[in-house]
Structures are given as C-alpha cells and as structure tokens.
Amino acid sequence: MIWIDLEHSLPTDANVPGWVPWTPGRWQAWLAESARLVVELATLDAAGRREDRNAVIDANRDHWSALKPWLEALSSRKCWFSEVRQPYAHYDVEHFRPKKEAKTEGQAARDGYWWLAFDYMNFRLCGNVGNRKKGGWFPLNVGSQCSTYTHRCEDAEAALLLDPIDAADVALLAFDEEGKAVPVPGASPWERTRVTESVKRLKLDEHVQLAEARRDQWQRVTRLINQFLDAKARCLVGDNAVAKEKMRAAATSIRDLSRREAELSAVTKWCVQFRNDHHLTRLVA
C-alpha cells in the first residue's frame, strides 16, 4: 500500500510527473458538474426513488473516470493498494466509501454513500483484482458513528478497511520474507483486525501472482543487502577500491528499489528494516 496525499493534490498541479495539468477552468467545471449531480441524487433520494438515484450514478461513470489518468500519475501508475502495476490487472477508479450500498459480513447491507459518488476525495486507484473482491464491502467498528447525507461524519467513522490516503493506515501494513502482508509489530488488536481484513478483502495475499512478486522482491533485496554487508566488511579491514565500488553499487540498487515510484517499494523498506542495520536503514529513509 502506498500513501497518497490526496488532500493536498489537485488535477491543476503542474508538479506531477506524467500528468498534463488541467486548467483552473476545467477543474472548476468538473467540480460544478459534481455538485449538480449530487443535487440530482439528493432530489431522487428524498423522493424515495433509490433505483433512479443509483441509475444516475451508473450513467455518469465517465465523470469520475476523467480523473483516472491523474490518479495514476499520483502513484507513478501503481495501484494504491497493491503497489504494483502488474500483476494486479486493469485499474479502476475505486470508491473508498461505496456508492450504492455498504456491506458488512453477516449483516444486512445499509445504504451507500451516494453523496460521495462524484467526490474526488473518495476516489482511489485500485487494480480490479482487489476492487472486484471488495465491491461494496465497508464495515465499521462496533459502536462507530455512521455518516449519512443529512448527518455527515465520515471523519468520525471507525472504518475497518485501511485507506491509502491516510498515512497512519498505510503505516499499519508490513511484509515478511514470504511475501505476505502482515500487521506491523506492536499493532493493537483493532489494528491487527483492520490489516487482516483489508488484506483478505483486497486479495493482497490471496492473489498468487502478487504474493509471488513480493516474495521475489524480498529475495532480490536480500541479495543486494548481503552484497552490501559483505563489501562493507571487507572495507573495514583496509582500503579496498573493489569492495567500495561493490558497496556503492549495492547501495544504489537498494535505494532505487525503495524510491516512491518503484514497484513494491514498501516491501523493499521492510526487508531493509528486518536486517536492523543503521547504515542500510538510512538508505531507504
């Protein structure tokens, strides 16, 4: 999972690699159309015409799809949840809070967050492997407040699903040498539940190709770490130009694999942290 600072990003930003920024006028027009659509949805909802309301959402998929290239650019075309380009398949603009209905295992579905259907702050970029499994799944912790159109309190909800635009949520996810996504050491019971259920619902372990890619990444980084430490040890016993060059080469490769735009950079960082070497840790800080 990769943290995306969506709160401080706009399609008009000119500093996003691979993105041709929208003009302020185009962005304002997009926001205005979003606001118009929400008014239409609210009118239908107030009239009890839920099916018509949902049909309007479906009929306007192109509106949120227009932002998909921007969402891709924000993550260097990596899925925000799996942190890979492939093998996690075609990208969807995923609605973090589901549009039509919100499901909790073992309970009747409640109405969805239809007023967020065209709110870009509710958009996430997700490979369809995970998005199809997640669907409308969005349980809340027992006793949590639940937002509605007339009582907006999304920030107060205790959502079970980890959110890639929340840095604290992203920090709860770690990886092991088998390529499995696991809770960070020291996580609370609730945090462990959130990680476990998010991994399950988004197929972050179940999808074999993804798990294999993480395992291969861990092994690749481990080899580089061993090369680095071996060369470092040889440098300690005297001036060794060959060993210094091998040490620099391994360090550069590790640093490159941990860069934000690199696939599975979080796996690289956890592999380095696992070795508990302060010199290595500084390479990926």
WOGINOR-V306781 format. One record per backbone hydrogen bond with DSSP energy under -1.0 kcal/mol. CO is the residue of the C=O (numbers start at 0). NH is the residue of the N-H. E is the energy in kcal/mol with one decimal. If there is no record, write none. Layout:
# WOGINOR-V306781
CO&NH&E ; CO&NH&E
This chain:
# WOGINOR-V306781
3&5&-2.3 ; 5&8&-1.6 ; 9&12&-2.0 ; 10&21&-2.3 ; 15&18&-1.8 ; 22&26&-2.2 ; 23&27&-2.6 ; 24&28&-2.1 ; 25&29&-2.1 ; 26&30&-2.5 ; 27&31&-2.4 ; 28&32&-2.2 ; 29&33&-2.1 ; 30&34&-2.5 ; 31&35&-2.3 ; 32&36&-2.4 ; 33&37&-2.1 ; 34&38&-1.9 ; 35&39&-2.0 ; 36&40&-2.6 ; 37&41&-2.8 ; 38&42&-2.2 ; 39&43&-2.0 ; 40&44&-2.6 ; 41&45&-2.6 ; 42&46&-1.3 ; 43&48&-2.7 ; 44&47&-1.7 ; 47&49&-1.3 ; 48&52&-2.3 ; 49&53&-2.5 ; 50&54&-1.9 ; 51&55&-1.8 ; 52&56&-1.5 ; 53&57&-2.2 ; 54&58&-2.2 ; 56&59&-1.0 ; 57&60&-1.1 ; 59&62&-1.3 ; 60&64&-2.3 ; 61&65&-1.3 ; 63&66&-1.5 ; 64&67&-1.6 ; 66&70&-2.4 ; 67&71&-2.5 ; 68&72&-2.0 ; 69&73&-1.9 ; 71&76&-3.7 ; 72&75&-1.4 ; 74&77&-1.1 ; 78&82&-1.8 ; 79&1&-2.3 ; 82&263&-2.4 ; 83&78&-2.4 ; 87&128&-1.2 ; 89&127&-3.0 ; 91&93&-1.1 ; 91&125&-2.3 ; 93&123&-2.7 ; 97&112&-3.3 ; 99&111&-2.3 ; 101&109&-2.5 ; 102&137&-2.6 ; 103&106&-2.3 ; 109&101&-2.6 ; 111&113&-1.2 ; 112&115&-2.2 ; 113&116&-1.7 ; 115&118&-1.4 ; 118&121&-2.5 ; 119&122&-1.5 ; 121&95&-2.5 ; 123&93&-3.1 ; 124&79&-2.1 ; 125&91&-3.0 ; 126&130&-2.1 ; 127&131&-2.1 ; 129&133&-2.5 ; 130&134&-2.8 ; 133&136&-2.6 ; 135&102&-3.0 ; 138&159&-2.2 ; 140&143&-2.4 ; 150&147&-1.9 ; 152&155&-1.4 ; 153&156&-1.2 ; 156&158&-1.0 ; 157&140&-2.8 ; 162&165&-1.9 ; 163&3&-2.2 ; 165&169&-2.2 ; 166&170&-1.8 ; 168&171&-1.7 ; 169&172&-1.5 ; 171&183&-1.8 ; 173&181&-2.7 ; 175&178&-2.1 ; 179&175&-1.7 ; 181&173&-3.7 ; 183&186&-1.7 ; 187&191&-2.8 ; 188&192&-2.2 ; 189&193&-2.2 ; 190&194&-2.3 ; 191&195&-2.8 ; 192&196&-2.6 ; 193&197&-2.2 ; 194&198&-2.8 ; 195&199&-1.9 ; 196&200&-2.8 ; 197&201&-2.2 ; 198&203&-2.1 ; 202&206&-1.3 ; 206&210&-2.1 ; 207&211&-2.6 ; 208&212&-2.1 ; 209&213&-2.1 ; 210&214&-2.2 ; 211&215&-2.8 ; 212&216&-2.0 ; 213&217&-2.5 ; 214&218&-2.2 ; 215&219&-2.5 ; 216&220&-2.6 ; 217&221&-2.3 ; 218&222&-2.1 ; 219&223&-1.7 ; 220&224&-2.7 ; 221&225&-2.5 ; 222&226&-2.1 ; 223&227&-2.6 ; 224&228&-3.0 ; 225&229&-2.4 ; 226&230&-2.3 ; 227&231&-2.5 ; 228&232&-2.3 ; 229&233&-1.7 ; 230&234&-1.7 ; 231&235&-1.2 ; 234&237&-1.2 ; 239&243&-2.5 ; 240&244&-2.1 ; 241&245&-2.1 ; 242&246&-2.4 ; 243&247&-2.5 ; 244&248&-2.4 ; 245&249&-2.3 ; 246&250&-2.3 ; 247&251&-2.5 ; 248&252&-2.1 ; 249&253&-2.4 ; 250&254&-2.6 ; 251&255&-2.5 ; 252&256&-2.2 ; 258&261&-1.6 ; 261&264&-1.1 ; 263&267&-1.8 ; 264&268&-2.2 ; 265&269&-2.2 ; 266&270&-2.4 ; 267&271&-2.1 ; 268&272&-2.6 ; 269&273&-2.2 ; 271&274&-1.1 ; 272&275&-1.2 ; 276&280&-2.7 ; 277&281&-1.6 ; 279&282&-1.1
